[in-house]
Amino acid sequence: MPSRNHLAVALSLLLLFVTATVQAQDKQLSDAQTFAAISAYIQQEIQKFPARPTGIALANILIPASDRLLEIAKTDVEKRNAYNWRIRAFQEQVRANVEGTPQKFEAYLAELATNEDPVVKQNVTAAQFYLFAEKAKAAEATPENFAQFKTELKSWCNRKDFSITDTAELGFTIAKRNNVPEEQLIKELVAYIWSFRCSLPLADKEKRVVRLEGMVRLQVGNDPNLYGKTLDNEDFDWESLRGKYVLIQFTATWCKPCQKQIPGMLATYKKYKDKGFEIVSVYLWQDARGDTDPVGSVKKYAAEKELPWIILSEPLSKRANQPEYGDFYNIKAVPALVLVDKEGKIIMSNPNNDQWNVGDLWKAKLAEIFK
């Protein structure tokens, strides 16, 4: 067993090593005379970490480095870079629970908020929300804390410069800890937006309410109230499918995982179509890849794949002043699958699930239904 003297010597050597390392870093940073050299130093130090660097060690590198960057920054882009590294340093200190950091971070963001650069202002807003979120996650789940959190959350709903989706998703996280259903929170936020306390213009209120309600519209038990225009520009009648089990597929022609679903969908459709099964494919974001003829592309695609089921077109729906599907159903990625029962109620849903093999789940459910 090592003696106390051996331990003292080891600790002294470790302290000397750390001190020498810090001094070497300080010299290297002070010797860097250009913005590019300092940026290279930051990347070099980050690469020394065995994994994604986080915590106090990273913050200790970024704070002096961001100060040096700001000293020699000449362009708006260079200044933004310096500000962002300092924000990252504060975020790491917040994660590491460094005492006094939230207050220092708030003061720094308040100072930056006076900057006239719109990109800097946008970054400050995102950082302010990050700090708000971290405080909320760290707070004890009590009725009093939750009430205070909702008050602050509503103020973010009133900000035109921030995503209502990010706001609500944080709300879901804290609501879950307080045993509050997502739909209950959404109703409260929607009521606030429609109230006089929310100062947004009417058009902005309408958009935010559509997005908020869309976040729970595809939950199990709800009626999705599917709408749209077919490829022949005919009105789609959702109620006409009552009495059938319906698979709704949100998709796009350029989506490779969506393409992989088609053989299984064709086989399943052929197997159950005479037993009370239907498929509706909703093609959206066709112009996301520069498609100049989004309707024609879907028609060609459907013909090539010999798709026999109902197909809805987002461009045609939008021309009829119907909401965008991404907003109305909070679709973030395709493919997204929803299985609906004969009464029009959702029984399976994965609107934003990144696991593309979910097709096996809905096929297993149909096999159970039609056995």
Secondary structure, DSSP 8 states (H G I E B T S, - for coil): ---HHHHHHHHHHHHHHHHHHHHHHHHHHHH--SHHHHHHHHHHHHHTSSSS--SHHHHHHHHHHHHHHHHH--SHHHHHHHHHHHHHHHHHHHHTT-TTHHHHHHHHHHHHTT---HHHHHHHHHHHHHHHHHHHHHS---HHHHHHHHHHHHHHHT-TTS-HHHHHHHHHHHHHHTT--HHHHHHHHHHHHHSTT--S-HHHHHHHHHHHHHHHHTSTTS------EETTS-B--GGGGTTSEEEEEEE-TT-HHHHHHHHHHHHHHHHHGGGTEEEEEEE--GGGGT-S-HHHHHHHHHHHHT--SEEEEHHHHHHTT---HHHHS---SS-EEEEE-TTS-EEEE-TT---GGGHHHHHHHHHHHT-
